[in-house]
């Protein structure tokens, strides 16, 4: 069976569950206050257009709603998560690159959305690439670490650094904006 036949590439609910299992292996963490206790699942909540919001959770401490998309490269995009996961796969597995126009045709989204999504993914990828990594076969997506800060984890496969060891360089997003999130390397 091909990797592209997996449910999380075709079903929205499965995409949210897959991303949650990667980013929150020990259960959900509130991206607003950093708490992991008293997180409630909200089912059947609809947005202004009447569509159900999948993966919606509410923190019992700060009383704010969130999904797994908050503070990641997937935040504030009006593209279904399963299509964004397909874009990540296509952009990171293509040897000769993948243009925004190809994304537009393959994912059946507008060119403007494909261009925006491709730039977000490339920005995250290039920051990992510039951190001394020689080869990479995966994209790093973010999970909540502390209030306002995010640590990146590998999406599928580890990274090979110049010494030949597989590792995950920690990256942090500080107060991401829709157009250009501020990313920097974490120094310990």
C-alpha positions in Angstrom: 0.0 0.0 0.0 1.3 3.4 -1.0 1.9 6.1 1.7 -0.5 8.4 -0.2 -3.3 5.9 0.4 -3.2 6.6 4.2 -6.5 8.0 5.7 -4.8 11.1 7.0 -4.1 12.3 3.4 -7.8 12.0 2.5 -10.0 12.5 5.6 -10.0 15.6 7.7 -10.7 13.8 11.0 -8.0 11.3 10.4 -5.6 14.2 9.5 -6.3 15.9 12.9 -5.8 12.6 14.8 -2.5 11.9 13.0 -1.1 15.3 13.7 -2.3 15.2 17.3 -0.5 11.8 17.8 2.7 13.4 16.5 2.6 16.7 18.3 0.8 15.6 21.5 2.0 12.0 22.2 1.1 12.5 25.9 -2.2 14.2 25.3 -3.1 17.7 24.2 -1.3 20.8 25.5 -2.9 24.2 25.5 -0.8 26.5 23.2 -2.1 29.6 25.1 -1.2 28.7 28.7 0.9 25.5 28.4 -1.4 23.4 30.6 -2.1 19.7 29.8 -4.7 19.0 32.4 -8.4 19.8 32.1 -8.5 19.9 28.3 -12.0 19.2 26.9 -13.0 18.0 23.5 -15.7 20.2 21.9 -17.7 18.2 19.3 -20.3 19.7 17.0 -19.2 23.3 17.3 -19.7 25.1 14.0 -18.0 28.1 12.5 -19.7 31.2 11.1 -20.4 29.3 7.8 -22.1 26.4 9.6 -19.2 23.9 9.1 -18.2 21.7 12.0 -14.8 22.5 13.4 -12.9 19.2 13.7 -10.3 18.6 16.5 -11.6 21.6 18.6 -10.5 21.5 22.2 -11.0 23.9 25.1 -8.6 24.5 28.0 -10.1 24.5 31.5 -7.4 26.8 32.9 -7.4 29.7 30.4 -10.9 28.9 28.9 -9.6 29.4 25.3 -10.4 27.2 22.4 -7.6 25.7 20.2 -6.8 22.9 17.7 -3.6 21.1 16.9 -3.1 23.7 14.0 -2.4 26.6 16.5 1.2 27.8 16.5 2.1 25.5 13.5 2.7 26.2 9.9 -0.9 25.1 9.4 -2.4 27.9 11.5 -4.8 30.5 9.9 -4.8 28.7 6.5 -8.3 28.1 5.0 -7.2 24.9 3.4 -8.3 21.5 4.8 -5.6 19.9 7.0 -5.5 16.7 4.9 -4.5 18.7 1.8 -1.8 20.6 3.7 -0.4 17.2 4.9 -0.4 16.2 1.2 1.5 19.4 0.4 4.1 18.7 3.1 4.6 15.2 1.7 4.9 16.4 -1.9 7.3 19.3 -1.1 9.6 17.2 1.1 9.7 14.1 -1.0 10.3 15.7 -4.4 14.0 15.5 -5.4 13.8 18.3 -8.0 11.4 20.5 -6.1 7.7 21.1 -6.4 6.3 24.4 -7.6 3.3 26.2 -6.3 1.6 25.7 -9.6 2.0 22.0 -9.4 0.5 22.1 -5.9 -2.4 24.1 -7.3 -3.1 21.4 -9.9 -2.5 18.4 -7.7 -4.4 19.5 -4.6 -7.1 21.3 -6.6 -6.8 24.6 -4.6 -6.3 28.1 -5.9 -2.8 29.1 -7.1 -2.8 31.9 -4.4 -3.4 29.4 -1.7 -0.9 26.9 -3.1 1.8 29.7 -3.3 1.1 30.8 0.3 1.2 27.2 1.6 4.4 26.3 -0.3 6.1 29.4 1.1 5.1 28.5 4.7 6.4 25.0 4.3 9.6 26.1 2.6 10.3 28.7 5.3 10.1 26.0 8.0 12.2 23.6 5.9 14.9 26.1 5.1 15.4 27.1 8.7 16.1 23.5 9.5 18.3 23.2 6.4 20.3 26.3 7.4 21.0 24.9 10.9 23.9 22.6 9.7 21.8 19.7 8.5 23.1 17.9 5.4 20.2 15.8 4.4 16.6 15.7 5.5 13.6 13.6 4.5 10.9 15.2 6.6 9.4 18.5 7.6 9.3 19.6 11.2 5.9 20.7 12.5 5.3 22.5 15.8 3.8 21.5 19.1 3.2 23.5 22.2 6.1 23.7 24.6 5.4 26.7 26.8 3.0 29.7 26.6 3.8 31.4 23.3 6.7 29.0 22.4 6.7 26.0 20.2 9.2 23.1 19.6 9.4 21.4 16.3 9.3 17.6 16.0 10.0 15.4 12.9 7.0 14.6 10.9 8.1 11.3 9.5 11.8 10.6 9.4 14.8 11.9 11.3 17.5 14.3 10.1 21.1 13.5 9.3 23.5 16.1 10.5 27.1 16.6 9.3 28.5 14.2 12.0 26.3 11.4 10.6 24.0 11.3 13.6 20.2 11.5 13.3 18.8 14.3 15.4 16.1 17.0 15.6 17.3 20.6 16.0 14.9 22.4 18.2 13.3 25.4 16.6 11.0 27.9 18.2 8.2 30.1 16.9 7.7 33.4 18.7 4.2 34.9 18.4 3.6 33.7 14.8 1.8 36.0 12.4 -0.1 34.9 9.4 2.3 36.3 6.8 5.7 35.7 8.3 6.3 33.8 11.5 9.4 34.7 13.4 11.5 31.5 13.7 14.9 31.1 15.4 17.1 28.3 16.6 17.0 27.4 20.2 20.3 27.6 22.0 20.7 25.6 25.2 
